[in-house]
């Protein structure tokens, strides 16, 4: 039974409305003590009603409710209007315009609310004193020597260890490229880093990692370029952080803005200003129920990157430069003093003193040439660098709650049983080559057994999130690693609006945000059921949906949610799950197979995943798999146009070898001590013979087609039925080209189940037919054996398709759940732009930017572009499209030994939020060969509800 809500004084009829009326009539600005005046007016007017209801209005209750009475949301809300002012930067003129339009709100309350919206911190405690010299930082007297300080370092063999609460199910977020210092939204709750921390709290993340935190220009003034870079800055001078000797003058200039005066900030003051920005971002407002607590209650770990190094090295250099100039001035003063004394000695005739002073001047003149920055010993540069680094690390850890700097540059972390490498590039160039460059040298790490389970590239100005996988084989066994690029955590829409007037894009932020590929966000890294899934992007708009709200606070002002929600759910987000099993290559001698002890048979990747769902009862009556759509984009069969019959598998035994093995095993079985021992011998031989049959392949195309009928369709028809049941349950609607064009038929129309045709098949038979229609027809025929589909032939032709453009698998359409966002679909056999073997879909993204809208139907939609053919998992997210290539069902054959990287084999699931790309994280859940093998052989239960959460 639901607990009854306790009535308060504010439940008194019309009390709240009357209070708002009195405020709008100007009561608060007319009285000296506005709260007391409002309290008296309400008590006098509602005295009888409150007495009758047994409630009283205390002055404390009124003061607590007053902000909600004054500040309202909505189209005409006062808070909405003030946020718009603060968002653009609450200048004096803008605030005066707001005050004029809302004159019923006292100025003091407006100013307080502005401070609350933009974030508050006690900066006076950090106000640095003036340090002589350019670009020096530090406390009183500058940087002090730090004894026994060591640079935080890690290695593959000595990683930083993080122990999650649950070794099987955990998650963390990577907040990269915050670049605090560039232009930003002034309303603190809309700050993307603040929202990212809040989202991490709501999603129950074990921790967060922060990389590329600052954006500050330490270069000396170099003409107009300095001004151009400054146009990207979003810092407002904080006079409380300026040296006391200059504070009054800076305040005067700031208030009057005279044409012939400007404000000067030292590097020390700029650095402290940026740190107060981080302090504002990472702490909740200093009011109930927040009370200034950390936005994220877990640990935050920082990895310093190239931008931080540039700042630290510059500060260390200017420490040396200051000491050098100081020494030069002392030497120059000593020479002047000696020359003056020499003149007096010569005048007085003191030849002995004159001789001594002459020698002293010669000595000082020689020293003058020595006192140059270029002559400073290397150890002193190192000493100063270490001192500045220690200071910067300490200040970060003081400013950000629960924070620890764990690395400078590329850093290795052991997260539970998984290893993570945060790869820090050595440049700040804006490029789409970040993933390609990093993947390009993974081979040497594989040979050294130093490659992590996941490598996350953290660059200060990445264009978007992207990922791929690579094999990490060792000790005769297969393994894999994921490679991903963490996106930039900035408000791209806001930056494009603010920076659009800058023509020459000197600052890298300008170059990045105006690139058509730019898609900011954060990266979510998860382990589900003990399986490390590919790192997944959360868009900036999705962060606003997931961040914590005031209502999420529990009793006593605690969050009350972080530990209550299991770390595998996504509150409020339902998903359309799209299953891709491509390049299955039935008939190939190199199909990736695993022995399934439960079926006593070898299963390919597709069949194995179907078995895992079947084992959990998802195909039984009354149940459904979590999958709404399926496609096999390319090469269901191997074909024979590469003359594969001339390429025997390296494991193939001769007939004589097999006969000898049978003879040997038969003799052992006859001498077995028990029937069970004999049966085990025969079981082992059965497995060996079946394996030999698998690796011999099928060279005749007709046999391959029949094998598809038997192994992929007949044995898994319950899976296809289950997908259709899930689609019907979710009221999934797929529309093709014909629906938009108003024509009765278009061969490119997609269905719920989509079977492709590959180049292997069509080239084998000289392009005279396609294979997909054969398999689609077989699926439809077998589905009609189920009672509910027996007389639904027309429906099945719409649901199960083999889209074609000529003889190519090309399909255009849309998909949505009833009432949800309509996603665009572009399914193909092979990528349109060729391939970059280190970032397979990179050329395709560039090509699609040039192609426009050949489908004629996908404008204004987020397009899901899927591919096969190139045998690598690959994912890229841009503002207008998701690019996803599924891994193949085969391992590397002799063709791959010509210099290609080994295939990463498996299947992939794509989770599309029902509410659209901003409705939640885009989930990419791959099951690659080694994980499939381990799960199948363990016979342990696999929790599909956690792996593919919240299906619509």
N, C-alpha and C positions, 0 to 999 in steps of 0.2 A: 504494500500500500504506500502511495506517495506521501512524503512528509509535507504537512501543511506549512505554507509560508507564514512566518510571523509578521503581523501587521505593524507598521511604523507610523509615525506622525505624518509622513509624506504620503500615506495612503488616504489621508483625509480628503474628501471630494473637493476639487477645485483649488486646493491649497497651493499646489505646484504652479498651476496655470496663473493664479492671482499673483504669485511671487514674480513670475516672468513679466506680467503686465506692469507691475510696479517698477521693475527694473527698466523696461522699455520706456516708461514714462519719465525716466530720469531721476528716480529717487536716489540712486547711489551717488550721483554727481552733485546733487543739491545739498546733501547733508555732510556735516563734518565727520560724523561717525556713521558711515553708510550701513555697516552690518547691524549696528544697534537700531538705526532708524527702520530698516527693513524688518527686523525682528519685532519691534514694537507695533508696526503697522499690521503685520500678519497676526500677531497675538490678539490685538484689539478686534480685528475683523472676524477672526475664527475662534474667539474665546469660547462661545457657547457650543459650537460643534465639537471642538477638541475636548471640552469637559464632558460632553455627552458620550464621546467615544473612549474616554479614559486615557487620553494621550496629552502630552505637553510638548511644545516646541522650545527646546533649549537653544541658547545662543551657540553652543558647540555644534548642535545638529544642523543649524542654519549655516554656520561657517563651513562645515564639511560638505554640504550640498550646494553651496553658492557657486562653485566653478561650473557644475552641471547646469545650473539655472542661467548663467551668463553665456557660457560657451556651448553653442549648439552646432550640430552637423547638418548636412543636407545642402541643397542648392542655394538656399538663402541663409544658411547658418553662419553665425558669427565666427565660430572656430574655423569653418571651411574658408571663409574670406581671409582670416588672419593667416592661415596656413599658406594661402596663395601668395601673400605678401612676404612671409618669411622664406618660403621656398625659393624665391628669386633673390633673396638677400634683403633683409629688413632695413632698407635705407631710410634716412630721416624723412625724405619726401613721400615715400610709399606709406610709412607709418602715419604721417600727417593726413594723407588721403583716407586711410582706414579710420583714423580717429574722427575725421570729419563726417564720414558716413555712418559711424556708430558712436555718436557723441554721448549716448546713455551709459557707456562703460568708462569708469574712471581711468585716467591715463596710467596711474600706478599699476592697476590691474592689467592693463594692456602690456605694459613693459614687463611685468612679471611673467605673463603668459608667453611673451616672445622669448624670454630667457628660458622658460620651461621647454618650449618647442625646439629651440636651437641647442639645448643641452647646457648643463651647468657643471662647473667644477671649481674647486678651490685652487686657483692657479697661483695665488700670491706665494704659496709655499715653495713653488718651483721657479719663481722669478729670478733669473740669473743676473749677476752683477756684470757691469761692463768689463770686458776683457780687451786690453790693448792688442792691436794686431788684427789683420783681416781673417775672417772665417775661423777664428778660434772658438772652441766650445769648452764647457766644463763649469764647475762651481767656482766658488771664491778662489781667485788666484790661478784658475785654469786647471788643466788635467794633471792629476797627481799620479805618481808612480804606484802601480799595483803590484804588490809582492805575490809571487807564486800563482799568477793568473795564467791559465791555459786556455787556448782557443777550444770551444766545444767542437769536438770532432767525433765522427763515427766511421765505420767501415763495414763492408759486408760481413766480416767476421766478428765485428764488435759494434752491433747496432744499439741505438737507444731503445730501451725496452718499455713497451706500454702493455699493461695487463688489462684486457677488457673484462667487464663483468661476466660475460658469457662467451666462452671461446668458440662456440658454434654459431652464435648470432651476435654480430656487433656492427657498428657503423661509426664513421667519422666524416667530417666535411673538411674540404680544403678551400679556404678563403684566400684566393690568390689575387694579386694585382689590385689591392685596395687603393694604392697610390694616393694616400691621404696627403693632400696638398693641392690636387687639381680641383677644378670647379666641382661643386657638389650641391645636392639639395640641402637647403638650410633647415628644413623640418627634420629633426633628429629621428623620429620614428619612421620616416621614409628613407633614411640612409640605407643603402643596400648592404653595407657591412653590418650595421645594427640588425637589419632584418635577417641576415645570414646567421648571426649568432643566435637570434631568437628562434629561427627555424631549427637550428641544431638542438636547441633546448627542447623544442616541441617534439622533434623526431627521436628524442632519447639518445642522441649521439654520445658515445663514450668520451670523445674529445674533439677539438678542432685544431687544425694546423693553419698557421698564418704565414704567408710568404709575400715578398715584395710589398712592404707596408707603406713606404714613404715615397713622395715625389717632391724633391726640392732641388733647386738649381744652385750648385756651388761654384759654377764657372764665373770667372771675372767678367765684368761688363765688356761686351765685344760689339758695340754698336747696336744697330736695329735688331739683330738676332736676339739680344737680351730682352728687348721689348716684346718681340714676337713670342718668345717662350713665356714671358710674364702674362700674356693674354690668356693662357691656359690655367693660370693659377687661380685657386679658389680661396686663398687665405685672406682673412680680414685681420688687420693688426689688432693685437690685444694689448692695450696700453698697460695693463696690470703686469705684463711680462717684460716690459721694457725697464731698463736700468733707471733707478729713481732720479738720477741726475738729468735724464732726458724726458721723463714721463710727463711733466707739466707742459713742456713745449710740444710734445707729440699730441697730447690731448687738445691743445689749442689748435694745432693744424688740422687735426681730425674733425673738430667741430666747425671750423671756419673754412677749410679747404681753400686757402689763398692761392692765387695763380702762380706766384713766384716761390712757393715753398713746397717741399715734399717731406715725407717721413722716412727715416733711415732705420733699418733693422739689421742687427748683427746676426751672424750664422747661429750663434748661441741662442738668441731670442727666437729665431725661426724654428730651430729644432725643438725648443721647449713648447712653442705654439702648436707644432704638429703633434707632440706627445699629449698635450691637453685635448687635442682632437680625438686621439685614441682613448683618452680617459672618458670623454663624454660618450663616445660610441659604445664602449664596453660596460658602462654602468647605467642602470635604470634611473629614471628621474628621482630626485630627492624629495618625494612626497608619497603619502600612503596610496596604495598598499606596497609601492615599490621600495621606498626608503633607500634609494641609492645602491641597491644590491647589484651584483654582476648580471649582465644580460644573459650570459651563458654560465651556468653554475659548475660546469666541469673544468678540466684542465685545458689550457691553451698552450700550444707549443709553437715556437717561432723558428723559422729557418731564414737566416739573413741571405739576401741575394746581391746581385750586381749593383743595384741602386744604393743599397745600404753600404756596400763596400766602397763605392765611389765617394760617398759622404765621409766615411771613416778615414779613407786614405787622404782625402782633401784636407780634413781637419788635422790629421797627423802632419801633413806637409806644411800646413800653415803654422803649426806649433814650431816646427823646425825653422821655418822662414822667419817667424817672430824672433826666435832666439838668435838667429843669424843677424837680422837687422839690428837687434839690440846690441849684439857684440860689435857689429860694425860701427854703430854710433858711439859706443864706449871707446873704441879704438880711435875713431876720428877725434873725439873730445880729448883723448890722451895726447894725440899728435899736436892738436892746437895748444894744449897746455904746455907741452914740452917746447914747442916753437916760441911761445911767449916767454917761457923761462930762459930759453937760449938767447933771445934778444936782450933780456935784462942782464944775463951773465956777460955777454959780449960788451954791452954798454958800460958795465962796471969793471971790465977788464979781468974778470975771473976766468982765466983760460982753462983751468982744471975742470971747473963746472961746465964751461962751454964744451969742452971735449967730451965730457960724460953725456951731456944732453944731446950732442950730435950723434953719438953712438945709439942713444935711446931712440932718437927719431928714426934712425936707419932701421933699428929693430922693429919699431912700430909700423914702419912703411912696408916691411916684409910681411908682417902679420896681416896687413890690410888686404893683400892679395890672397891670403889663405881663407879669410872669413867670407866664404861664398857658399851658397846652398849646395852647389854642385860638389863641393869638397867635403860635405858632411859624411861621416863614415856610415856604412850601411847598417851597422848594429844600432845606431841611434835612431834611424828611421824605423827600424823594427821595434825598438823600445817605445817610441812614441805611438806607433800603430797599435801595439798591444794595450797601451794605456787608454787610448781613445776607444778602442774596441770594448775594453772592459767597462768603460764609462757608459757607452751607448747601450750595451747589454743590460747594465744595471738600471738605466733609466727606462728601458722598455719594460723590464720586469716590475719596476715600481709603478708604472702607469697602467698596465693591463692586468686585471685581476687573475689570480691562479695561473700565472704565465711563467714560462721558462724558455729561454733561448737554447735550443738543442743542437744547432749546427750553423756553420758559416759555409755557404756553398752546398754542393750535393751532399745529402744527408741520408743515412740509412736507419730505418726504424723496424723493430720487430714488434708487430702488433698481434698479440696472441701467438698463434702458430704460423702466421703469415709474415712475409718480409716486404717492406715498402721502401722504395728509393724515391726521394724527392730530388729530381734532377734539375739543377740550376744552370741555365745557359750562361755563357760568358759574354753575351752581347745584349743590347737592348733594341735591336733592329726589329721592326714590324714585318712579319713574314708568315707565310702559310707553310713554311718548311720546318717548323719546330719539331713536329712528330717525325717527319722523314729523317731529319738530321740525327735525332736521338736513336731511332731504330736502326739506322744505318751502321752503327758500330756495336750492336748487341752481341754479335757472334763471338768476339773475343771474351766477353764476360761469361758467355755460356761455357766456353772451353775452360775457363778458370773456375767455374762453378761459383760465380759471384753475382749472377743475375737474380734480381729480386722477383717475388711473385707479381708485384705491380710496380711499374716505373711511372711516376707522375712528373711531367715536365712543367715547371713553374717559372714562367717568363713574365716580366712586368707588363708586357703589352701583347698578349696573345689575341688572335682574331676570334677564336671560338673553341669549344670543346670538341675533341676528336680522339679516337682510340683505334687500336688494332691489337692483335695478339701475335706472339711468336713462340715457336717451339723452344723448350728448355730441356733437352734430353740429356740424360746422364745415366751411367751404370746400366746401360742396355734398356732403360725404360723411358717412356715418353713423359714429358711435362710441358708446361706452358707458362708464359708470362704475359701480362697485359701492359700495354704502353698507352698512356693517355696524356693529353694536354689539359691542364686546368684553365678554365676561362678567366677573364678579368672581372672582378667584382666591382663594377661601377654602373651607374645609371646611364646607359647608352642613349636613350631617348632624350634625357635632359641635356647630356653633353652635346649631342648633335644640335640641339636648339641653341645652346649657349655659345657654341664655337662656330656656327655656320658662317659668321662674318669674316673669319680668318681665311685668307686666300692661300698664303704660303704656309704649308703645314710643317713647321720646323719641329714642333714638339711631337714625340711619338704617339701621344694620346690622340692628337688630331688625326694622324695618319691611320690609326687603328679604327676609331669610331666612325670614320667616313668610308671605310672599306665595306663593300656590299656583303662581305662574309661575316662582319662583326656581330657576334652574339654573346653578350656577357652573361655571367652567372657564377655559380659555385659548383664544386664537384663533390658528389656523394660517393663514398667508398664503403662497400658493405661485404660482409661475410654472412651467408644464409645457408643453414644446414651444413655448415662446415665448408661450403663452396664459396670461394672468393669470386664475386661477380664483377663484370667489367665496370670501371668507374662511370658514374651516371651524372648527367648535368641537371641542375635546377636553374631555371631562368630567373632573372631579376623579378619579373612580374609574379612568378610562382612563389618567390620568397615572401611577398606581401600576404599571400593567402595562408602560408604556413606559420608565420610568426606568431608568437604568443600574444594574447590579448589580456586585458585586465581581468576578464572573467575567468581566466585560467589559473588565477591565484587561489590557493587553498586557504584553509584557516591559518591565522597567524601570519599571513603575508608570504607563505611559502609558495613555490611554483605549483606543487601538487600534481604535476603532470609528467615531469621528466622520467621519474621512476615508475610511473603507473602504466605508461603505454609501452608495450613490447617493442623492441627496436626493429621490427619488421613490418609494422603497419604504417599507413599513410593516412592520417585522419582526414576525412572529408573528400578523398579522391577515389573515384572508381576508374577502372582501367579497361580498355579494349586490348586484349592480348593477341598478338599476331605471331604465329609460329612459322619459322622459315627453316626448312630442311632442303638444301639445294645441293646440286652436284653429287647425287647419290651414286651414280655410275654403276648400276647393276651390270654385271658381266666383266667388270674390271678385275685384273689380277692384283690390284692394290687397294681394294676396298678396305676401309678400317673396320675391323670386326672385334667383338668381345665375346668370350664364352659365357653363356648365361646358365648357371647350374640349375635354375628353376625350370627352364624349358629344355635343357639338354641340347642346346643348339647355339650356333654362332649368330649374333645379331649385329647388323650395321648400326650406325648412329641413330638414324630415324627409327628403326625397329626397336632399339634399346630404350629410347625415350618413351615410345608408345608402351613398351612393357612396364616401365616404371610407373606410368599413369595407371595402367591396368592393374598392377600389383597393389596399388592403393585404393582400388575399387572405384575409380572415377568413371568407368564405363558401364557400371551396373545400373539397373533400373532405379530411377529416383536420384541419380547422381549425374554430374557433368564434369568434364575437364574444364579448367579455367580458360581454355583457348577459344577465341571467337572467329579467327581467320587462319588460313593456312596457305602457304605457297611453296612449291618446289620450282625455283626459277629456271634452273638450267641443268641439262644433262642427267635426266633420270636414268638413262642407260649409257653404257660406255661406247657403243658403236664399234667401228673397226677401221676408221679412216686413218689412224696413226699406225696401222699395222702392228697392233699390240700382240698379235699371235707370234711375232718375232721377238718378243721381249718377255721371256719367262721370269717368273718371280724368283727372287734369290733364295726362297725357302723351299722351292719345289724339289721333291724327292723323285728319283727315277722309279720305274716300275719294279726293278730288281731290288732296290732299297726297301720299298714298301713290302714286297714279298718276303724279304729276309726278316723284316721287323715282325711280320705276322707269324712267320715260322718260329721265331724266338719267343714271341709272346704266347703262342699256342702251347709251346713246351712248358713255359712258366705256369700257364693256367692249369695244365694237366697235373703239375706237381704242387699246386696250391694246397695249403693246409685246410682251407675252408671254401665253401661256395661263395662267401662274401669276397674273399681275396681274389677268386677267379673272376667274379663279376666286375671287380674294380679294374682288373687287367683289361677286360673287354671294353669297359667304359672309357679307359684311357686311349685305347686303340680307336674306338669310335670317334673320339674327339680329334685324334690325329688325322684320321681319314677324312672327316668332314672339313678339317682345316685345309688339307691337300686339295680337296675338291674346290674350296673357295678360292684358293690362290691360283688355280689353273684357269679360272675365269670362264667366260662364255664368248666365243668369237663370232658365232652366228647371230645376227641381229634378231632373228625371229625367236631364238631361245632367250635372249635378253628380255624381249617384250613379254614372253610367257612368264619369265621369272618375276617381272614387275607385277603381273597379275597375281601370282601366287604369294609372293613374299611381302610386297609393299601394300597390296590392296586387300586380297582375301583375308590374310592373317591380321589385318589391322582395320577392317571395315568398321569395327566398333569405335575406333578413334574418330573416323570421319563422321560417323553418326553422332558421336558425342559433341563434336565441334558444331554441327548443325543444331543440336539441341541447345547448346550454350548461346548460339547466335539468335535462335528463336526466343529464348528466355530473356535475353537482353534487348530484344526488338531491334536487332542490328539491321541497318538499312544500307545496302550497297547499290550505288547508282553508277552506270557506265556511260560511255560517250553517247550511245544511242538515246539515252534518257534526256540528255541535255540538247542534243541536236534534233530531237523529234523524229527520228527515223526508226523503222521497226527492228533493225538489227545492225550491230557493229561487232565485228569479230574481235575487237580489242576490249570489249566489256569485261570487267572482272566479276568474279563470284565470291562466295564465302570461302570455297575451296578452289585453288587455282593451280593447275598443273602445267608446267612449262615444257618447252621443247628446246633441246640443246644443239649446239653445233656438231657434236659428235655424231648424233643420229642423222641429222639432215645431210651431212657431208658423206656419211657412209652410203646413203641411198641416193646420192646425187640430187638432193633437195626435192625429191619427187613426192614426199609426204612429210607430215609432222607427227611426232609420237604422242604429244600431249592429248589430242582428242581421243586416242585409243584408251588411255588410262582414265580420262574423265568419264567416258562412256561406261567403262567397266565399273567405276565407283558408283555411278548412277544406277546401273543395273543391279548391283548387289545391295545398295541401299533400299531398293524397292522390295527386298525380301522382308524388311521390317514392316509390321502391320500399319504403323502410322504413316508410312511413306509408300505403301503399296500402289495407291492410285494417284500419286503426286508427281507424275512424270514431268509435267510442265514446270512445276516448282523446282524440281531437281535440276532441270536444264538451266535455270537461273542461278541456282546456288552452287553448282559444281561446273566449273568452266575450264577450258584450255585456251586462254586468249592468244590470238595470233595477229600479227601484222605481216602479211605474206607468210613466210615460213618461220618468222621470228617471234619469240615470246615477248610481246610488248602490250601492256595493258594500261588504260587510263580510266579513272573513275573517282568515286568518293565513298567514304564510309563514315557512319555515325551511329551512335546509340540513340534511340528515340528521345528527342528533346535535347540532345547534346551537340557538341561542336562537329561540324562536317569537315573531316580530314580529306585532303587530296591523296590520290593513289597513283603512283607511276611505277609499275612493276616491269622489270626487264630481265632478259637472260644474261646480259653482260653490260658493264659500265660503258657510258657513252664516250668517255674521254681518254681511253687507254688506261694505263696503270703505272703508278709509282710503287715499286715493290716494297718500299719502306713505309709508305702511307698510301695504300692502294686506291682510295677514292679521291685523293687530292686533285688529279687532273680532271676527274668527272665534275667536281664542284666548279672548277674554272670553266669547263665547257658549258655546263648548264646555265652559268651566268650569262653566256652569250646566246643561248638558244631561245630564250623567251618562253612562249607559251604554245608549243606545237600541238598540244592536246586540244587547245581552244576552250578548255573548261576549268583549268586549275588556277585561274587568277583569284587573288584575294584569299587563298587558302594556304594553310601549312601543309606542304606536300610530303608524303612519305615515299621516298624513292628507294626501292629495293633491287638488289642485283645478286647474281651468282657468277660463275665462270672462273674467277681469278683465284679461288681456293684460299681466301684469307678473310677472317672476321675484320670488318672495317666499319667505322661509324664516324660521321661528322654532322654537327648541327649548325645550321646557318639560320638567319632570321626567317627565311621563307621555306626551308626544307630540312628534312631529316634524311640523310644518306646512310643506308645500311646495306652491307654486303654480308651474306651468310657464309659461315665456314663450310667446307665441303665434307662429303662422306668418305673421302679417300685420303690416304697418306701419300707422301711424295714418291713418285715413280722415277724411272730412269731419265725421263725427260727433265724432271726437276733437278737432276744431278748435273745438268749443264751449267749450273751456277745460280739457280733460283733458291731462295730460302725455303726450308721445309714447310709444307702445308700445315696449318693448324686446323685440326679436324673436329667436327661436332655439329651442333645445331644452335640456333639462337631464337630467343623470344623478345619481342618488342612490346613494351607497355605504353600505350597511348592514353593519356588522361581523357576521360569522357568529356570534360569541360573544355578541352583544347590545350594548346601548348603551354599556357600559363596556369593550367589547373593543377599542376604538380610536377614532380620530377619525371623526366622521360626515362623509363626504365629499360635497360638492355641486359637481359639475363641469358648468358651463354652457358651451355654445358659442353665443354670440350672433352676430347677423347679420354684423358687421364682421369678426369672427374667421373665421366660415365662409367669407365671400367671399374673404378673403385666402388662406386655406388652399387653397380650390378653385382659385383663379386662379394660385397659385404652382406648382401641380402637384408640390410637394415632399411627401416621405413624411411621414406623421403617425403618431407612435408611440403606438398605442392602449394598449400595455402600460404605458407611463408615465402616460398620461392616466387610464385606468381600471385602477389596479393591483390585483394579487392577487385576481382573480376566483376564487370557489370552484369 
